[in-house]
Amino acid sequence: MVRKYVLEDIVELYNKLHGVEAQAKILEIKDNGIVFVEFKGSFCHTCGVRDWLEDLAYLAQSRGIQVELVEMIEPRGEERDFKRVGVFKLSGSKNIACGGLSGGENC
C-alpha cells in the first residue's frame, strides 16, 4: 500500500528536477489506485511530451512503487499549450487515498 504523502514526496522531487519546464500536481487519487496528475510547463512545446509524464512513473518505480502511465489527456483550447494530465495506475494498491487506513475523509 502506498500512502498519499509518499506520492506527494515523489511529485515534489519531480518538480525540483524539472524546474520551470515542467511542474506536476496531484489532482485526485482514487481508491482503485488511479492517480490523476496535472503537468504544466513549456515542455508541452517539445517533442516527446509523453516522456515528461513518464518521468514521474520512473521516479516512483526507483523508489519501489509499481506505477505506470496509462493515459495522457490533452486539454482543448488555450490550456493545451502548457498543460497535460497524466493518468497513472498503481499496481497492488488498496485504498491508496488513505494509505490503507479506514479513515474516510479524515485520512
N, CA, C and O atoms as a Tinker XYZ file with bonds, in Angstrom:
   428  protein
     1  N      0.829000   -1.184000    0.000000    73     2
     2  CA     0.000000    0.000000    0.000000    64     1     3
     3  C      0.874000    1.248000    0.000000    63     2     4     5
     4  O      1.891000    1.306000    0.691000    81     3
     5  N      0.477000    2.223000   -0.764000    73     3     6
     6  CA     1.223000    3.464000   -0.876000    64     5     7
     7  C      0.435000    4.571000   -0.201000    63     6     8     9
     8  O     -0.749000    4.770000   -0.474000    81     7
     9  N      1.095000    5.268000    0.660000    73     7    10
    10  CA     0.442000    6.390000    1.335000    64     9    11
    11  C      0.509000    7.637000    0.460000    63    10    12    13
    12  O      1.441000    7.814000   -0.325000    81    11
    13  N     -0.490000    8.489000    0.609000    73    11    14
    14  CA    -0.585000    9.700000   -0.195000    64    13    15
    15  C      0.668000   10.553000   -0.061000    63    14    16    17
    16  O      1.147000   11.098000   -1.056000    81    15
    17  N      1.208000   10.679000    1.145000    73    15    18
    18  CA     2.371000   11.547000    1.331000    64    17    19
    19  C      3.586000   11.036000    0.566000    63    18    20    21
    20  O      4.455000   11.826000    0.197000    81    19
    21  N      3.663000    9.725000    0.320000    73    19    22
    22  CA     4.774000    9.176000   -0.464000    64    21    23
    23  C      4.675000    9.683000   -1.903000    63    22    24    25
    24  O      5.681000   10.076000   -2.494000    81    23
    25  N      3.476000    9.672000   -2.459000    73    23    26
    26  CA     3.281000   10.195000   -3.812000    64    25    27
    27  C      3.564000   11.689000   -3.864000    63    26    28    29
    28  O      4.144000   12.180000   -4.833000    81    27
    29  N      3.162000   12.406000   -2.835000    73    27    30
    30  CA     3.428000   13.846000   -2.785000    64    29    31
    31  C      4.928000   14.123000   -2.751000    63    30    32    33
    32  O      5.396000   15.074000   -3.378000    81    31
    33  N      5.683000   13.304000   -2.025000    73    31    34
    34  CA     7.145000   13.454000   -1.986000    64    33    35
    35  C      7.757000   13.214000   -3.364000    63    34    36    37
    36  O      8.691000   13.912000   -3.760000    81    35
    37  N      7.239000   12.239000   -4.088000    73    35    38
    38  CA     7.753000   11.945000   -5.431000    64    37    39
    39  C      7.444000   13.104000   -6.380000    63    38    40    41
    40  O      8.287000   13.477000   -7.196000    81    39
    41  N      6.249000   13.672000   -6.277000    73    39    42
    42  CA     5.887000   14.824000   -7.104000    64    41    43
    43  C      6.786000   16.015000   -6.758000    63    42    44    45
    44  O      7.219000   16.744000   -7.651000    81    43
    45  N      7.060000   16.211000   -5.491000    73    43    46
    46  CA     7.945000   17.304000   -5.075000    64    45    47
    47  C      9.342000   17.131000   -5.690000    63    46    48    49
    48  O      9.928000   18.100000   -6.173000    81    47
    49  N      9.868000   15.917000   -5.673000    73    47    50
    50  CA    11.169000   15.641000   -6.276000    64    49    51
    51  C     11.120000   15.882000   -7.790000    63    50    52    53
    52  O     12.035000   16.480000   -8.355000    81    51
    53  N     10.064000   15.420000   -8.434000    73    51    54
    54  CA     9.887000   15.649000   -9.874000    64    53    55
    55  C      9.964000   17.144000  -10.176000    63    54    56    57
    56  O     10.649000   17.565000  -11.109000    81    55
    57  N      9.254000   17.939000   -9.378000    73    55    58
    58  CA     9.230000   19.384000   -9.604000    64    57    59
    59  C     10.610000   20.009000   -9.421000    63    58    60    61
    60  O     10.981000   20.918000  -10.164000    81    59
    61  N     11.363000   19.536000   -8.452000    73    59    62
    62  CA    12.723000   20.047000   -8.248000    64    61    63
    63  C     13.621000   19.693000   -9.426000    63    62    64    65
    64  O     14.414000   20.521000   -9.875000    81    63
    65  N     13.500000   18.477000   -9.926000    73    63    66
    66  CA    14.350000   18.019000  -11.021000    64    65    67
    67  C     14.021000   18.688000  -12.355000    63    66    68    69
    68  O     14.910000   18.887000  -13.183000    81    67
    69  N     12.768000   19.031000  -12.567000    73    67    70
    70  CA    12.353000   19.566000  -13.862000    64    69    71
    71  C     12.227000   21.085000  -13.881000    63    70    72    73
    72  O     11.986000   21.669000  -14.938000    81    71
    73  N     12.386000   21.724000  -12.740000    73    71    74
    74  CA    12.381000   23.186000  -12.694000    64    73    75
    75  C     11.133000   23.799000  -13.287000    63    74    76    77
    76  O     10.026000   23.292000  -13.102000    81    75
    77  N     11.322000   24.898000  -14.003000    73    75    78
    78  CA    10.173000   25.607000  -14.556000    64    77    79
    79  C      9.656000   24.986000  -15.852000    63    78    80    81
    80  O      8.574000   25.340000  -16.319000    81    79
    81  N     10.415000   24.072000  -16.429000    73    79    82
    82  CA     9.970000   23.451000  -17.684000    64    81    83
    83  C      8.758000   22.555000  -17.490000    63    82    84    85
    84  O      7.918000   22.443000  -18.383000    81    83
    85  N      8.659000   21.915000  -16.325000    73    83    86
    86  CA     7.531000   21.024000  -16.048000    64    85    87
    87  C      7.284000   20.977000  -14.545000    63    86    88    89
    88  O      8.199000   20.734000  -13.758000    81    87
    89  N      6.050000   21.212000  -14.167000    73    87    90
    90  CA     5.646000   21.126000  -12.770000    64    89    91
    91  C      4.423000   20.225000  -12.676000    63    90    92    93
    92  O      3.492000   20.338000  -13.473000    81    91
    93  N      4.435000   19.333000  -11.699000    73    91    94
    94  CA     3.350000   18.368000  -11.525000    64    93    95
    95  C      2.573000   18.671000  -10.249000    63    94    96    97
    96  O      3.104000   19.236000   -9.293000    81    95
    97  N      1.306000   18.279000  -10.260000    73    95    98
    98  CA     0.442000   18.461000   -9.093000    64    97    99
    99  C     -0.584000   17.330000   -9.090000    63    98   100   101
   100  O     -1.243000   17.083000  -10.100000    81    99
   101  N     -0.717000   16.646000   -7.958000    73    99   102
   102  CA    -1.712000   15.577000   -7.844000    64   101   103
   103  C     -3.098000   16.207000   -7.816000    63   102   104   105
   104  O     -3.383000   17.065000   -6.980000    81   103
   105  N     -3.952000   15.778000   -8.730000    73   103   106
   106  CA    -5.327000   16.272000   -8.776000    64   105   107
   107  C     -6.272000   15.388000   -7.976000    63   106   108   109
   108  O     -7.140000   15.878000   -7.254000    81   107
   109  N     -6.090000   14.073000   -8.116000    73   107   110
   110  CA    -7.016000   13.138000   -7.467000    64   109   111
   111  C     -6.366000   11.768000   -7.335000    63   110   112   113
   112  O     -5.635000   11.320000   -8.217000    81   111
   113  N     -6.647000   11.120000   -6.221000    73   111   114
   114  CA    -6.213000    9.743000   -6.001000    64   113   115
   115  C     -7.466000    8.931000   -5.704000    63   114   116   117
   116  O     -8.174000    9.196000   -4.733000    81   115
   117  N     -7.731000    7.953000   -6.539000    73   115   118
   118  CA    -8.918000    7.117000   -6.346000    64   117   119
   119  C     -8.552000    5.860000   -5.563000    63   118   120   121
   120  O     -7.403000    5.419000   -5.573000    81   119
   121  N     -9.535000    5.299000   -4.895000    73   119   122
   122  CA    -9.319000    4.094000   -4.089000    64   121   123
   123  C     -8.857000    2.899000   -4.920000    63   122   124   125
   124  O     -8.239000    1.979000   -4.384000    81   123
   125  N     -9.150000    2.902000   -6.216000    73   123   126
   126  CA    -8.765000    1.773000   -7.070000    64   125   127
   127  C     -7.334000    1.887000   -7.595000    63   126   128   129
   128  O     -6.916000    1.087000   -8.432000    81   127
   129  N     -6.582000    2.879000   -7.106000    73   127   130
   130  CA    -5.181000    3.019000   -7.493000    64   129   131
   131  C     -4.940000    3.896000   -8.706000    63   130   132   133
   132  O     -3.816000    3.961000   -9.202000    81   131
   133  N     -5.968000    4.570000   -9.193000    73   131   134
   134  CA    -5.806000    5.502000  -10.305000    64   133   135
   135  C     -5.468000    6.878000   -9.733000    63   134   136   137
   136  O     -6.129000    7.372000   -8.818000    81   135
   137  N     -4.421000    7.483000  -10.299000    73   135   138
   138  CA    -3.959000    8.790000   -9.829000    64   137   139
   139  C     -3.942000    9.750000  -11.016000    63   138   140   141
   140  O     -3.362000    9.448000  -12.059000    81   139
   141  N     -4.582000   10.907000  -10.849000    73   139   142
   142  CA    -4.597000   11.948000  -11.871000    64   141   143
   143  C     -3.600000   13.021000  -11.463000    63   142   144   145
   144  O     -3.673000   13.566000  -10.362000    81   143
   145  N     -2.662000   13.321000  -12.366000    73   143   146
   146  CA    -1.625000   14.311000  -12.089000    64   145   147
   147  C     -1.621000   15.341000  -13.212000    63   146   148   149
   148  O     -1.552000   14.998000  -14.393000    81   147
   149  N     -1.696000   16.608000  -12.821000    73   147   150
   150  CA    -1.631000   17.699000  -13.790000    64   149   151
   151  C     -0.173000   18.102000  -13.992000    63   150   152   153
   152  O      0.584000   18.241000  -13.030000    81   151
   153  N      0.208000   18.287000  -15.251000    73   151   154
   154  CA     1.549000   18.735000  -15.606000    64   153   155
   155  C      1.418000   20.045000  -16.365000    63   154   156   157
   156  O      0.640000   20.149000  -17.313000    81   155
   157  N      2.185000   21.045000  -15.943000    73   155   158
   158  CA     2.179000   22.338000  -16.623000    64   157   159
   159  C      3.606000   22.728000  -16.949000    63   158   160   161
   160  O      4.542000   22.357000  -16.240000    81   159
   161  N      3.765000   23.482000  -18.030000    73   159   162
   162  CA     5.082000   24.000000  -18.357000    64   161   163
   163  C      5.354000   24.053000  -19.841000    63   162   164   165
   164  O      4.548000   23.620000  -20.665000    81   163
   165  N      6.503000   24.594000  -20.154000    73   163   166
   166  CA     6.891000   24.768000  -21.554000    64   165   167
   167  C      7.221000   23.447000  -22.239000    63   166   168   169
   168  O      7.349000   23.409000  -23.463000    81   167
   169  N      7.360000   22.360000  -21.474000    73   167   170
   170  CA     7.645000   21.050000  -22.070000    64   169   171
   171  C      6.584000   20.660000  -23.093000    63   170   172   173
   172  O      6.846000   19.853000  -23.984000    81   171
   173  N      5.401000   21.223000  -22.970000    73   171   174
   174  CA     4.300000   20.895000  -23.878000    64   173   175
   175  C      4.608000   21.277000  -25.323000    63   174   176   177
   176  O      3.931000   20.820000  -26.244000    81   175
   177  N      5.623000   22.110000  -25.524000    73   175   178
   178  CA     6.001000   22.533000  -26.873000    64   177   179
   179  C      7.176000   21.735000  -27.416000    63   178   180   181
   180  O      7.722000   22.083000  -28.463000    81   179
   181  N      7.570000   20.682000  -26.730000    73   179   182
   182  CA     8.725000   19.900000  -27.159000    64   181   183
   183  C      8.282000   18.565000  -27.756000    63   182   184   185
   184  O      7.117000   18.176000  -27.661000    81   183
   185  N      9.223000   17.889000  -28.359000    73   183   186
   186  CA     8.971000   16.519000  -28.821000    64   185   187
   187  C      8.952000   15.599000  -27.603000    63   186   188   189
   188  O      9.573000   15.904000  -26.584000    81   187
   189  N      8.267000   14.517000  -27.701000    73   187   190
   190  CA     8.277000   13.543000  -26.615000    64   189   191
   191  C      7.560000   14.003000  -25.364000    63   190   192   193
   192  O      8.039000   13.770000  -24.254000    81   191
   193  N      6.416000   14.654000  -25.526000    73   191   194
   194  CA     5.664000   15.159000  -24.372000    64   193   195
   195  C      5.360000   14.032000  -23.395000    63   194   196   197
   196  O      5.452000   14.220000  -22.182000    81   195
   197  N      5.001000   12.875000  -23.908000    73   195   198
   198  CA     4.671000   11.734000  -23.043000    64   197   199
   199  C      5.854000   11.353000  -22.146000    63   198   200   201
   200  O      5.657000   10.920000  -21.011000    81   199
   201  N      7.075000   11.513000  -22.652000    73   199   202
   202  CA     8.270000   11.193000  -21.859000    64   201   203
   203  C      8.338000   12.010000  -20.576000    63   202   204   205
   204  O      8.764000   11.510000  -19.534000    81   203
   205  N      7.918000   13.262000  -20.656000    73   203   206
   206  CA     7.952000   14.118000  -19.465000    64   205   207
   207  C      7.022000   13.557000  -18.385000    63   206   208   209
   208  O      7.351000   13.599000  -17.199000    81   207
   209  N      5.872000   13.036000  -18.790000    73   207   210
   210  CA     4.938000   12.454000  -17.841000    64   209   211
   211  C      5.462000   11.126000  -17.307000    63   210   212   213
   212  O      5.339000   10.836000  -16.117000    81   211
   213  N      6.045000   10.326000  -18.190000    73   211   214
   214  CA     6.576000    9.025000  -17.767000    64   213   215
   215  C      7.724000    9.170000  -16.768000    63   214   216   217
   216  O      7.977000    8.259000  -15.980000    81   215
   217  N      8.414000   10.301000  -16.795000    73   215   218
   218  CA     9.483000   10.533000  -15.815000    64   217   219
   219  C      8.968000   10.403000  -14.385000    63   218   220   221
   220  O      9.691000    9.930000  -13.508000    81   219
   221  N      7.731000   10.817000  -14.143000    73   219   222
   222  CA     7.159000   10.699000  -12.801000    64   221   223
   223  C      7.016000    9.229000  -12.421000    63   222   224   225
   224  O      7.301000    8.851000  -11.285000    81   223
   225  N      6.578000    8.403000  -13.360000    73   223   226
   226  CA     6.454000    6.962000  -13.093000    64   225   227
   227  C      7.822000    6.353000  -12.810000    63   226   228   229
   228  O      7.952000    5.514000  -11.918000    81   227
   229  N      8.842000    6.765000  -13.560000    73   227   230
   230  CA    10.190000    6.230000  -13.339000    64   229   231
   231  C     10.724000    6.611000  -11.959000    63   230   232   233
   232  O     11.377000    5.801000  -11.302000    81   231
   233  N     10.449000    7.837000  -11.521000    73   231   234
   234  CA    10.868000    8.241000  -10.170000    64   233   235
   235  C     10.193000    7.364000   -9.117000    63   234   236   237
   236  O     10.837000    6.917000   -8.168000    81   235
   237  N      8.894000    7.121000   -9.289000    73   235   238
   238  CA     8.162000    6.275000   -8.341000    64   237   239
   239  C      8.712000    4.852000   -8.360000    63   238   240   241
   240  O      8.898000    4.244000   -7.306000    81   239
   241  N      8.973000    4.322000   -9.548000    73   239   242
   242  CA     9.500000    2.960000   -9.666000    64   241   243
   243  C     10.877000    2.839000   -9.029000    63   242   244   245
   244  O     11.210000    1.795000   -8.469000    81   243
   245  N     11.676000    3.889000   -9.107000    73   243   246
   246  CA    13.008000    3.849000   -8.494000    64   245   247
   247  C     12.928000    3.810000   -6.974000    63   246   248   249
   248  O     13.914000    3.519000   -6.297000    81   247
   249  N     11.746000    4.105000   -6.447000    73   247   250
   250  CA    11.516000    4.048000   -5.003000    64   249   251
   251  C     10.646000    2.860000   -4.614000    63   250   252   253
   252  O     10.100000    2.807000   -3.513000    81   251
   253  N     10.525000    1.903000   -5.539000    73   251   254
   254  CA     9.825000    0.664000   -5.245000    64   253   255
   255  C      8.322000    0.703000   -5.404000    63   254   256   257
   256  O      7.636000   -0.222000   -4.969000    81   255
   257  N      7.786000    1.752000   -6.020000    73   255   258
   258  CA     6.343000    1.862000   -6.212000    64   257   259
   259  C      6.011000    1.420000   -7.636000    63   258   260   261
   260  O      6.531000    1.977000   -8.602000    81   259
   261  N      5.149000    0.421000   -7.758000    73   259   262
   262  CA     4.731000   -0.091000   -9.060000    64   261   263
   263  C      3.656000    0.825000   -9.637000    63   262   264   265
   264  O      2.525000    0.849000   -9.152000    81   263
   265  N      4.011000    1.567000  -10.662000    73   263   266
   266  CA     3.080000    2.521000  -11.272000    64   265   267
   267  C      3.382000    2.630000  -12.760000    63   266   268   269
   268  O      4.529000    2.496000  -13.188000    81   267
   269  N      2.337000    2.874000  -13.538000    73   267   270
   270  CA     2.541000    3.084000  -14.967000    64   269   271
   271  C      1.603000    4.178000  -15.461000    63   270   272   273
   272  O      0.496000    4.352000  -14.951000    81   271
   273  N      2.071000    4.900000  -16.457000    73   271   274
   274  CA     1.250000    5.901000  -17.121000    64   273   275
   275  C      0.324000    5.163000  -18.083000    63   274   276   277
   276  O      0.790000    4.484000  -18.998000    81   275
   277  N     -0.990000    5.295000  -17.879000    73   275   278
   278  CA    -1.940000    4.572000  -18.727000    64   277   279
   279  C     -2.649000    5.478000  -19.730000    63   278   280   281
   280  O     -3.223000    5.001000  -20.710000    81   279
   281  N     -2.608000    6.786000  -19.482000    73   279   282
   282  CA    -3.271000    7.709000  -20.405000    64   281   283
   283  C     -2.702000    9.107000  -20.227000    63   282   284   285
   284  O     -2.328000    9.510000  -19.126000    81   283
   285  N     -2.646000    9.839000  -21.339000    73   283   286
   286  CA    -2.274000   11.246000  -21.296000    64   285   287
   287  C     -3.438000   12.036000  -21.871000    63   286   288   289
   288  O     -3.832000   11.822000  -23.018000    81   287
   289  N     -3.982000   12.939000  -21.087000    73   287   290
   290  CA    -5.123000   13.741000  -21.517000    64   289   291
   291  C     -4.610000   15.105000  -21.965000    63   290   292   293
   292  O     -3.915000   15.795000  -21.220000    81   291
   293  N     -4.962000   15.482000  -23.191000    73   291   294
   294  CA    -4.575000   16.781000  -23.729000    64   293   295
   295  C     -5.795000   17.695000  -23.725000    63   294   296   297
   296  O     -6.755000   17.448000  -24.456000    81   295
   297  N     -5.768000   18.746000  -22.912000    73   295   298
   298  CA    -6.895000   19.679000  -22.884000    64   297   299
   299  C     -7.071000   20.376000  -24.231000    63   298   300   301
   300  O     -6.147000   20.424000  -25.043000    81   299
   301  N     -8.239000   20.900000  -24.449000    73   299   302
   302  CA    -8.522000   21.647000  -25.677000    64   301   303
   303  C     -8.351000   23.144000  -25.408000    63   302   304   305
   304  O     -8.314000   23.581000  -24.258000    81   303
   305  N     -8.249000   23.900000  -26.463000    73   303   306
   306  CA    -8.182000   25.353000  -26.348000    64   305   307
   307  C     -6.821000   25.849000  -25.888000    63   306   308   309
   308  O     -5.798000   25.206000  -26.122000    81   307
   309  N     -6.823000   27.002000  -25.232000    73   307   310
   310  CA    -5.582000   27.646000  -24.806000    64   309   311
   311  C     -4.802000   26.825000  -23.789000    63   310   312   313
   312  O     -3.572000   26.868000  -23.780000    81   311
   313  N     -5.488000   26.084000  -22.939000    73   311   314
   314  CA    -4.802000   25.270000  -21.927000    64   313   315
   315  C     -3.897000   24.227000  -22.567000    63   314   316   317
   316  O     -2.940000   23.769000  -21.942000    81   315
   317  N     -4.187000   23.852000  -23.792000    73   315   318
   318  CA    -3.421000   22.807000  -24.475000    64   317   319
   319  C     -1.951000   23.180000  -24.626000    63   318   320   321
   320  O     -1.090000   22.302000  -24.668000    81   319
   321  N     -1.661000   24.467000  -24.708000    73   319   322
   322  CA    -0.284000   24.911000  -24.915000    64   321   323
   323  C      0.637000   24.594000  -23.746000    63   322   324   325
   324  O      1.822000   24.333000  -23.951000    81   323
   325  N      0.122000   24.612000  -22.543000    73   323   326
   326  CA     1.006000   24.463000  -21.383000    64   325   327
   327  C      0.504000   23.479000  -20.335000    63   326   328   329
   328  O      0.908000   23.562000  -19.176000    81   327
   329  N     -0.373000   22.545000  -20.719000    73   327   330
   330  CA    -0.943000   21.660000  -19.700000    64   329   331
   331  C     -1.259000   20.285000  -20.283000    63   330   332   333
   332  O     -1.728000   20.162000  -21.414000    81   331
   333  N     -0.987000   19.250000  -19.475000    73   331   334
   334  CA    -1.387000   17.876000  -19.771000    64   333   335
   335  C     -1.796000   17.235000  -18.451000    63   334   336   337
   336  O     -1.373000   17.677000  -17.383000    81   335
   337  N     -2.617000   16.197000  -18.526000    73   335   338
   338  CA    -2.979000   15.430000  -17.336000    64   337   339
   339  C     -2.564000   13.986000  -17.585000    63   338   340   341
   340  O     -2.941000   13.379000  -18.588000    81   339
   341  N     -1.784000   13.450000  -16.658000    73   339   342
   342  CA    -1.370000   12.063000  -16.730000    64   341   343
   343  C     -2.245000   11.213000  -15.836000    63   342   344   345
   344  O     -2.512000   11.578000  -14.691000    81   343
   345  N     -2.692000   10.081000  -16.353000    73   343   346
   346  CA    -3.476000    9.128000  -15.569000    64   345   347
   347  C     -2.560000    7.935000  -15.309000    63   346   348   349
   348  O     -2.117000    7.257000  -16.237000    81   347
   349  N     -2.289000    7.695000  -14.035000    73   347   350
   350  CA    -1.363000    6.644000  -13.626000    64   349   351
   351  C     -2.121000    5.545000  -12.897000    63   350   352   353
   352  O     -3.120000    5.806000  -12.228000    81   351
   353  N     -1.641000    4.318000  -13.029000    73   351   354
   354  CA    -2.233000    3.171000  -12.339000    64   353   355
   355  C     -1.196000    2.588000  -11.397000    63   354   356   357
   356  O     -0.112000    2.181000  -11.813000    81   355
   357  N     -1.548000    2.556000  -10.126000    73   355   358
   358  CA    -0.708000    1.924000   -9.115000    64   357   359
   359  C     -1.094000    0.459000   -9.033000    63   358   360   361
   360  O     -2.278000    0.135000   -8.938000    81   359
   361  N     -0.123000   -0.421000   -9.068000    73   359   362
   362  CA    -0.387000   -1.860000   -9.003000    64   361   363
   363  C     -0.327000   -2.350000   -7.569000    63   362   364   365
   364  O      0.530000   -1.924000   -6.796000    81   363
   365  N     -1.226000   -3.234000   -7.220000    73   363   366
   366  CA    -1.210000   -3.857000   -5.901000    64   365   367
   367  C     -1.523000   -2.915000   -4.768000    63   366   368   369
   368  O     -1.101000   -3.150000   -3.635000    81   367
   369  N     -2.260000   -1.844000   -5.047000    73   367   370
   370  CA    -2.590000   -0.882000   -4.001000    64   369   371
   371  C     -4.064000   -0.977000   -3.650000    63   370   372   373
   372  O     -4.918000   -1.115000   -4.526000    81   371
   373  N     -4.345000   -0.901000   -2.387000    73   371   374
   374  CA    -5.722000   -0.868000   -1.924000    64   373   375
   375  C     -5.912000    0.389000   -1.098000    63   374   376   377
   376  O     -5.100000    0.696000   -0.225000    81   375
   377  N     -6.972000    1.105000   -1.373000    73   375   378
   378  CA    -7.324000    2.305000   -0.625000    64   377   379
   379  C     -6.139000    3.253000   -0.502000    63   378   380   381
   380  O     -5.773000    3.665000    0.599000    81   379
   381  N     -5.558000    3.587000   -1.616000    73   379   382
   382  CA    -4.367000    4.438000   -1.613000    64   381   383
   383  C     -4.631000    5.820000   -1.040000    63   382   384   385
   384  O     -3.750000    6.401000   -0.407000    81   383
   385  N     -5.811000    6.350000   -1.247000    73   383   386
   386  CA    -6.088000    7.705000   -0.773000    64   385   387
   387  C     -5.914000    7.811000    0.730000    63   386   388   389
   388  O     -5.589000    8.882000    1.241000    81   387
   389  N     -6.123000    6.723000    1.440000    73   387   390
   390  CA    -5.981000    6.728000    2.893000    64   389   391
   391  C     -4.783000    5.912000    3.342000    63   390   392   393
   392  O     -4.625000    5.651000    4.535000    81   391
   393  N     -3.952000    5.512000    2.420000    73   391   394
   394  CA    -2.786000    4.731000    2.800000    64   393   395
   395  C     -3.157000    3.404000    3.423000    63   394   396   397
   396  O     -2.412000    2.868000    4.242000    81   395
   397  N     -4.323000    2.863000    3.034000    73   395   398
   398  CA    -4.742000    1.578000    3.562000    64   397   399
   399  C     -5.496000    1.687000    4.874000    63   398   400   401
   400  O     -5.904000    0.675000    5.444000    81   399
   401  N     -5.684000    2.904000    5.356000    73   399   402
   402  CA    -6.421000    3.093000    6.603000    64   401   403
   403  C     -7.897000    3.232000    6.283000    63   402   404   405
   404  O     -8.258000    3.587000    5.161000    81   403
   405  N     -8.737000    2.962000    7.237000    73   403   406
   406  CA   -10.172000    3.110000    7.003000    64   405   407
   407  C    -10.661000    4.371000    7.693000    63   406   408   409
   408  O    -11.551000    4.320000    8.543000    81   407
   409  N    -10.077000    5.498000    7.325000    73   407   410
   410  CA   -10.404000    6.752000    7.984000    64   409   411
   411  C    -11.344000    7.641000    7.220000    63   410   412   413
   412  O    -11.688000    8.723000    7.696000    81   411
   413  N    -11.776000    7.214000    6.032000    73   411   414
   414  CA   -12.683000    8.038000    5.248000    64   413   415
   415  C    -12.075000    9.392000    4.939000    63   414   416   417
   416  O    -10.918000    9.476000    4.527000    81   415
   417  N    -12.852000   10.460000    5.135000    73   415   418
   418  CA   -12.390000   11.808000    4.824000    64   417   419
   419  C    -11.259000   12.257000    5.734000    63   418   420   421
   420  O    -10.510000   13.165000    5.372000    81   419
   421  N    -11.115000   11.656000    6.888000    73   419   422
   422  CA   -10.127000   12.103000    7.864000    64   421   423
   423  C     -8.737000   11.536000    7.635000    63   422   424   425
   424  O     -7.815000   11.847000    8.389000    81   423
   425  N     -8.568000   10.712000    6.612000    73   423   426
   426  CA    -7.256000   10.093000    6.424000    64   425   427
   427  C     -6.292000   11.039000    5.746000    63   426   428
   428  O     -5.139000   10.681000    5.509000    81   427
